[in-house]
Amino acid sequence: MHAETHSDQGYFQVNKETPFKSGYLRRVGGSTWHMLGNMPRHLPADFRLKSLYGVGVDWPIDYNELERWYCDAETELGVAGDHNELNGLHGAHRSRPFPMSKIWPAYGDLVVAKAVRGLDFLDTAVTLSTTPQARNSRPYDGRPACAGNSSCVPLCPIGAKYDATVHVAKAVRCGAELRAQAVVTKIELDRATGRISGLRYTQWDDQGKRQLRQLKANLYVIAAHAIETPRLLLASADGDTAPAGVANRSDQVGRNLMDHLQGQMAAIVPERLFPFRGPPTTVGVDTFRDGAFRSSYAAFRLSIGNDGMGRVETPYKSLEQKLAQGLIGSHLRTALGDRLTRQFRVSYSTEMLPSQENRVELKHDELDAFGIPRSKLTTRLDAYNLLAFEQASKLINDIFDRLNVPNNNTDRIPQPAGTYSGAGHIIGTTRMGTDPRSSVVDRDCRVHDHDNMFVVGASVFPTGGTANPTLTVAALALRAAEKISIYLRKGP
């Protein structure tokens, strides 16, 4: 598939006031190439947001139905974690242990864990939890154990972190045919039967020579991401349907676009934490991933950084600052070493509520290199997230207090008020549900409108929760694969 980083300048358009800030890769392996690797599960309450808190919608499946598939997904991806610590977290029971023990905590994690001991926030005890990761703590599935290189994004230099090319290679070894350097441009529909009849795609060779091709099959699975999937469905309209597009009788294709809206705060800590040894994060605060407050503002999760100040101030920026001060030689080494070893960062991620107005649409007047209309992404930042930003920032400041960070603008660098970043967790746009009038796929990820097509990926999520979506995507894909297998044996 085409390797292209998507941006407002080159690929899609966003609204300027509250832009959608996450990007992705359209290539073999997708955005797993540059993922951090965190693999938490959704919580039971994440599947019942409407029933429990009166906001969002409920999923057509629940945690218990997906639990065995979570276990299988952890085995397939190779997830390291602490079973005893996480079993029962916010009611999320575990029926099997992780395939590997947890990634060891960084030294700074131990310092922070000790500092927050006894801290209460919103009348709740704050604790640090191990973050499950698709990163080997021992040799596993032909990949080595993590060596603590601290350069996991965009790529693990030794392959200890999982990415989707692992399973692409397995599929090819099992007989699957991989057609790389190819982009599907249209899904063809048989109007008489209502079934998908074929795919049109463009393929090119290493010299850039393009060929238009067609593919026909008995069953079609669309797994092109939460922006590319609705874009393809919408672009496949023949012009005689309303609302336009394939699988869009409900007019829900492209709607309910979500991400995990984020922020981060950084500090210079009096005690040396010695970051940059090990993965960028190994622990977090999961305490506020659920609670009655979700009826008023978003659940949030904190990640304790092990990468200094992260993007707030990279080591290169620190070096530039010291050079600008005129430091050289041993004075430069001492000053730089002192600052880098005391840098600390905490980020927060908040769930978005699904909204009909947050969506992927087509810009028919702007075509890409393959003749497909560019995407237009519309999102808004509402009070549900803004209030969560405030609470998360207060909690981080409490953690800074416990670490004896002076309360000034030099030692504490806040997230600017009202600003946010994207997590790269692109969710929604082809939601699952039981009612074909308000959803695109059913509880098995099968398209309501066309019985020989499935859609898999984070696009089917009705809500986002606070968990990185990859593990839930994998669990849903494994569950859908079982349904597809039955379909192929017995027919529709």
Secondary structure, 3 states (H helix, E strand, C coil): CCCCECCCCCCEEECCCCCCCCCCECCCCHHHHHCCCECCCCCHHHHEHHHHHCCCCECCCCHHHHHHHHHHHHHHHCCECCHHHHCCECCECCCCCCCECCCCCCHHHHHHHHHCCCCEECCEECCCEECCECECCCCECCECCCCCCCCCCCCCCCCCECCCHHHHHHHHHCCCCCCCCEEEEEEEEECCCCEEEEEEEEEECCCCCEEEEEECCCCEEECCCCCHHHHHHHHCCCCCCCCCCCCCCCCCCCECCECCEEEEEEEECCCCCCCCCCCCEEEEECCCCCCHHHHCCCCEEEEEECCCCCCCCCHHHHHHHHHHCCCCHHHHHHHHHHHHHCEEEEEEEECCCCCCCCEEEEEEEEECCCCCEEEEEECCCCHHHHHHHHHHHHHHHHHHHHCCCCCCCCCEECCCCCCCECCCCCECCCCECCCCCCCCECCCCEECCCCCEEECCHHHCCCCCCCCCHHHHHHHHHHHHHHHHHHHHHCC
